[in-house]
Every structure is written in structure tokens, then in C-alpha cells.
Amino acid sequence: MQVSTCLSTRDNGQKWSAIAGMLYRMTQLLRPDGLVQSPAFTHVAVVPPGATTIYVGGQNAVDGTGALVGGDDPAAQTKQVMTNLKIALAAAGATVHDLVMVTILLVDGVDLNAAYPVAAAELAGATPPVVAARVAGLGVQGALLEVSAVAAVTA
């Protein structure tokens, strides 16, 4: 089984006193044997005791004024969605490296191959568990995708 660890940066750069303490505070992302091994995602996230859980509601491709960004371009909409996700995470003191679950809703017919490279680049190597589903439509007219997420940070 492959095990990755995510170390929260919520401590604002202060050093922890011992490696054991660091390991105790780290979220583990697991790729168990017997399940498909993908560099894009993990299957299991184990959040340590005492971590703060952050829930990010559905983010779609709207800017700060509520205007849809990207038109019919899945890559452009994905860029805005990921920007919104990072803004939401930052508001709670988290980054994409603190993600423990991501849910992606794609409108039927959207080209996942156009959206994926943009999302992968914005995740900057983070590989949280992912759920993806195709849907008939989303709440924002013209939105092609929506992302919600869960993150965990430690003090």
C-alpha cells in the first residue's frame, strides 16, 4: 500500500518539537493494494485526532460579482472553479494540500479531458480522494462543473 502524508501549514511556519508529533498531526492519504493505483488521486484519507475539518460548498465558475467565467470552455471554467476553491480554503487557513475529499459534478457532455489538466495543475501535486459524477445541470445557468471539498488542518 502506498501512503502519502499531508502536513498542515496552519502553524504559520513554527517548528514542531519532535518528528513523532509531526507524524501524529499529519493526514494520511492511502492507496490500498487491490485498488487502482492512480497518480491523480488516493482512495482513503485518514484525518488525525484534533484536526479541524473544513467544508467547502459547491464552487462553480463565477467571479466575485457572480458573473459566469469561461463561457462554454471547460478548461476556462475549471480554472475559475479552482481559483474559487483556493480562495475558500485560504479563508479557513487551508490549501489544496490539506484536502481530504473532493467532489466534482460535471454536466453531461462536458469533456473531462479538457478540464482535467487544468485541475491537476491547480492541485499542485495534491492527490486527495475524488468523487466525480455527471449531472443533467447545475444551479448556475451555463456552469459546466462544480467542485465541493473537505479539508483538514491541525493547530
VENBEL-V535454 format. One record per pair of residues at least 6 apart in sequence whose C-alpha atoms are under 8 Angstrom apart, sorted by the first residue. I is the first residue (numbers start at 1). J is the second residue. D is the distance in Angstrom with one decimal. If there is no record, write none. Layout:
i=(I,I)
j=(J,J)
d=(D,D)
This chain:
i=(1,1,1,1,2,2,2,2,3,3,3,3,4,4,4,5,5,5,5,6,6,6,6,6,6,7,7,7,7,7,7,8,8,8,8,8,8,8,8,9,9,9,10,10,10,10,10,11,11,16,24,25,25,25,25,26,26,26,27,27,27,27,27,27,27,28,28,28,28,29,29,29,29,29,29,29,29,29,30,30,30,30,30,31,31,31,31,32,39,40,40,41,41,41,41,42,42,42,42,43,43,43,44,44,45,45,45,45,46,47,47,50,51,51,51,51,52,52,52,52,53,53,53,53,54,54,54,54,54,54,55,55,55,55,56,56,56,56,56,56,57,57,57,58,58,58,58,59,59,59,59,59,59,60,60,60,60,60,60,60,60,60,60,61,61,61,61,61,61,61,61,61,61,61,61,62,62,62,62,63,63,63,68,68,69,69,69,70,70,70,71,71,72,72,74,74,74,74,74,74,74,75,75,75,75,77,77,77,78,78,78,78,79,79,79,81,81,81,82,82,85,85,86,86,89,89,89,93,94,94,94,96,96,96,96,97,97,98,98,98,99,99,99,99,99,99,100,100,100,100,100,100,101,101,101,101,101,101,101,102,102,102,102,102,102,102,102,103,103,103,103,103,103,104,104,104,104,104,104,104,104,105,105,105,105,105,105,105,106,106,106,106,106,106,106,107,107,107,107,107,107,107,107,108,108,108,108,110,137,137,138,138,138)
j=(30,31,32,33,30,31,32,33,28,29,30,31,28,29,30,26,27,28,29,26,27,28,29,97,98,22,25,26,27,97,98,25,26,94,97,98,152,153,154,94,153,154,93,94,153,154,155,154,155,22,48,48,49,51,154,47,48,154,45,46,47,48,98,100,152,44,45,46,47,42,43,44,45,46,100,127,128,129,42,43,44,45,46,37,42,43,44,43,127,120,127,127,128,129,130,127,128,129,130,128,129,130,128,129,100,101,128,129,100,100,152,154,152,153,154,155,152,153,154,155,150,151,152,153,89,92,150,151,152,153,148,149,150,151,85,88,89,148,149,150,147,148,149,146,147,148,149,81,84,85,146,147,148,77,80,81,84,140,143,144,145,146,147,68,69,70,77,78,79,80,81,84,143,145,146,68,69,80,81,69,80,84,142,143,76,77,80,76,77,80,77,142,142,144,110,111,112,114,115,144,145,114,115,116,118,143,144,145,115,118,119,145,118,119,122,145,146,147,119,122,147,148,95,96,95,96,151,153,151,152,153,123,124,126,151,123,126,151,152,153,126,128,149,150,151,152,128,129,149,150,151,152,128,129,130,131,149,150,151,128,129,130,131,147,148,149,150,130,131,132,147,148,149,130,131,132,133,145,146,147,148,132,133,134,135,145,146,147,132,133,134,135,144,145,146,134,135,136,137,138,143,144,145,134,135,136,137,144,143,144,144,145,146)
d=(7.1,5.7,4.6,5.0,5.9,5.0,6.5,7.9,6.5,5.8,4.7,6.4,5.7,5.0,6.4,6.0,5.6,4.5,5.9,5.5,5.1,6.4,7.5,6.4,6.4,7.6,7.2,5.0,6.7,7.9,7.5,7.9,6.9,7.6,7.7,6.2,7.8,5.2,5.9,7.5,7.6,8.0,6.2,7.0,6.4,6.4,5.9,7.7,5.8,6.5,6.6,5.8,7.7,7.5,6.3,7.3,6.4,7.8,6.8,5.6,4.7,5.9,8.0,7.9,7.6,8.0,5.6,5.0,6.7,6.1,7.4,5.6,4.5,6.4,7.7,7.9,6.9,7.9,5.8,6.0,5.0,6.3,7.9,6.6,5.3,5.6,6.8,7.3,7.3,7.5,5.7,4.3,5.4,5.4,6.4,5.8,5.5,4.7,7.6,7.6,5.0,7.7,8.0,6.2,5.5,7.6,7.2,6.9,8.0,7.8,6.8,6.9,6.0,5.4,4.5,7.2,5.4,5.3,6.0,7.9,7.0,5.8,4.5,6.7,7.8,7.1,5.6,5.0,6.0,7.9,7.8,6.1,4.6,6.6,7.5,6.7,7.3,5.5,5.1,6.1,7.7,5.0,6.9,5.7,5.1,4.3,7.8,5.8,6.3,6.4,5.3,5.1,6.1,7.6,7.4,5.0,7.6,7.8,6.5,8.0,6.2,4.6,6.6,5.6,5.4,7.2,5.0,6.9,7.9,5.0,4.8,7.8,6.4,7.6,7.6,4.3,5.5,6.9,7.5,6.6,7.4,7.9,7.4,7.2,7.3,6.1,6.8,4.7,4.8,7.8,7.3,7.2,7.5,7.5,6.9,7.0,7.9,6.1,5.4,6.6,7.9,5.5,4.7,7.9,6.2,7.7,7.2,7.5,5.8,6.5,6.4,7.3,6.2,7.0,7.7,7.9,7.0,7.0,6.6,6.5,7.7,7.9,6.5,6.8,5.6,7.4,7.9,7.9,7.2,7.7,6.7,5.9,7.8,6.4,8.0,7.6,5.3,5.1,5.6,6.3,7.7,5.8,7.0,5.8,4.0,6.5,5.2,6.4,7.7,5.6,5.1,6.6,5.6,5.0,5.9,7.8,5.5,5.1,6.9,6.8,6.4,4.8,6.3,6.9,5.9,4.4,6.5,5.8,4.7,5.8,5.6,5.2,6.1,7.5,6.1,4.6,6.4,7.0,5.8,4.6,6.7,5.9,5.0,5.8,6.5,5.4,5.1,6.4,7.4,6.2,4.8,6.0,6.0,4.5,6.8,5.5,4.9,5.6,5.4,7.2,7.9,5.3,6.1,5.4,5.6,5.7,7.6,6.7,8.0,7.9,7.5,7.6,7.6)
